[in-house]
Amino acid sequence: MNSTSRSTSGKNLTLQKSENDHSTGHRLQITLLRHGKPTVSPNGKLSAIEYTRYLQRYDVAGIDRAHQPPAAVWKRAEESALILCSDLPRAIQSAQALSRGRKLQVEPVFREIKMPAINMNTFKFSEKTWGVASRLVWFLGYSNGSESFREAKQRAAAAAERLIQLAKSQGSVMLVGHGFINYFIGRALLANGWRGPAIPCWKFWGVGFYQL
């Protein structure tokens, strides 16, 4: 049986330990987790076209099973009444690894923010340099057909509201997401009065923990 259920409306509330797993005396909790290490990695310096192709491979890659989450992440997953993830393979596989056979809730609203391709093939840079450059021009308004800065912030706000509503009904939820979208979701949570880090951990299996 496939243990992963997909929902864009969020009406299928799954991965519940029990319907009364929390009490009103406990704080509401939201955990933002970055996925595990993907199975792809860049080789040397890349042209702009090569970097775009690398990102395409990254988006369809799973995770390296040898790169296990820390004990604290396992504990946080066990304590979460509900686990959600984006619909990208690296997030799904990471959530499956933590779920221990429980059902998952997969929602596209938690997808990573896709960076625009930079049409410049004269130079070659490292993957990290291209990542910084593409994010910088994106912040400045260049989207090249991808999700704009405003659109991404609006989606992150909707994702944060989704998590808040689920936390209110379940007590504690975990999102297995991505570095950039988790950052914006975290900012939206802080704007809604939640307490937690200004920047969730960007490392693979990195955690940002928020309470209300």
N, C-alpha and C positions, 0 to 999 in steps of 0.2 A: 504494500500500500504506500502511495506517495504521501509523505508526511508534511508536504508543503502545500498550503492553500493560498491562492492568489485572490486579492480583493482590492479594487480601486475605491470602493465606497466605504470600506472599513466597517461594514455591518457584520462581518464574520469575526466575532471576537473569539480568538483561539489562544492556545497555549496558556490556559488558565489552570492554576493549581487547584483552585476551588472557587465557587462563586462568592464566598465570604472569607477570602484569604487575608483581608486587611480589616482593621477597625478604624473608627473615626478618630481615635486617639493617636494614630501614627501619622507621621509626616508623609506627604505625597512625594514620590521619588521618580525621577527620570534619569536613566543612564544613557549617555551617548557614547557609543563604542565604534571605533574605526575597525574595519575588516582586517583579517589576517594578511600575511605577506603573499602577494600574487606569484604565480609561477613564471611570469615573464619579467625580464630585466633588460635594460638597454645595453648595447655593446658599443662602447666608445662614444665618440662625438657623432652627432646626427645633423643632417640637413633639415630644413623645415618640412619637406615632404617625408623624410624618414621619421621625423618626430611624430607627424600626424599618423603614419602607419603604425608606429609603436603604440600610440594611444588607442588605436583601433584594436590591436592585439590585447592591450591591457583591459579593455572593456569586455572582452569575451573570455578572459582567463579566469581560472579557478584559483585556489589558494594552495600554498606549499604546506602539505600536511605535517612536514617535519618541524615547521615553525609553530609551535603550540602556544596557546594563550597562557598568560601568567595565572597563578593560583587565585589571585584577587579577582580576575575576570570570571573564572569558573564560579567563584562564590557569589559574585554579583548576579550572574545568570541564574543560579539556583534560587536566589532570593527574589527574582523578578517574577511577578505573576503573569506577565505577558511579554513576549519577545517579537519584535517586528524587524523587518529588514527591507532594503531596496530590492529592485528586481534585477540587479546586475549579478552575474555569477559569483564574483568574489564575496559579495555581501551575503548571498544565499548560502554558499558553502560555509562561510564563517558562522552564520547563525545555526546552520544544521549541526556543526561541530559542537556548539554550546547547548543545543536543545536536548541532547541525549534522547532523541526519539519523539519528543513532544512536537505538536504541530506548530508551524510557523505562520506568521501573517506577512505576506509580501505586498508592498505597495510602491508603485512608481514615484509617488511624491517625494520619497526619500532618496531618489537617484542622485549621484554626484553631479555637480555643476560642470557641464562640458565647456572646456575652454576653446576659444576660436583659433582656427588655423592661421598662422602668420605666413603670408605669401612672400617669402624671401628665401632663396636657395643659394645665395652667394656664399654664405658662411656656414660653418658647422660648429655646434655647441653641444655641451653635455645636456642630458635630459633635465637635470635640475635647472640649468640656465634657461632652457626653453620654457620650463614650467613657470619660472619667475617672470620671464618676459611676457608670456601669453596672459598671465594673470594681471600684470601691470597694465597692458594695453586694454584688457577687458575692463578693469576698474576705471580707465579713462574714457570708456564708451565704445570701444571697438568690439563688435560681436561677430561680424562676418557670417551672419546667418544663424549663429548659435543663440542660446538663451542670453538675454541681456542682463546687465547688472540689476536693473529694476525688477525684471521678471524673476530672477533668481531669489532676490530678497522677498518678493511676494510669495513665492513657492515655499521658501523657508519659514515664513510666518505662518502659512497654512499648515505646514508640517508640524511646527511647534504647537499650534492650536490642536491639531489631531492628537499629539502626544499628551497634552494637558488634559483633554477630555477623557482619554483612556486612563490616565493616572487617577483622575477623579473617580472613575468607576472600578479600577482594579487595584489602586494603591501604589503599585510600583511597576514600571515598564522599562524595557531596554530596547533601544534602537541600535541595530547593527548597520551602520551607515558608512559614510566616507568623510575624509578630512575636511574638505571645503564646505560641503553642505552642513556637516555637523557644526562647523564654526558659526554659520549664519543661524542655524536653529538655536544654538546656545545663546547667541545674542538676543534672539527673539524671546527666549525663556527669561533671560535677565530683565528684559523690558517689561515682562509680564509679572515681575515681582519675585521670581524664583531666585534662589541663592545657589551659586556654583562658580566655576572658573570662567574668566573672561574668554579664555581660549581653551577648548578641549584638547587633550593630548593628540598630537598629530602622528605619533608612532603607530605602526601596525599593532593592533590589539590595544591601542591607547584609549583611555576612558576619561569622560567628563561626567561628573556626578552632580545632579541638581536636585534641590529640595524646596518644598513650599510648606 
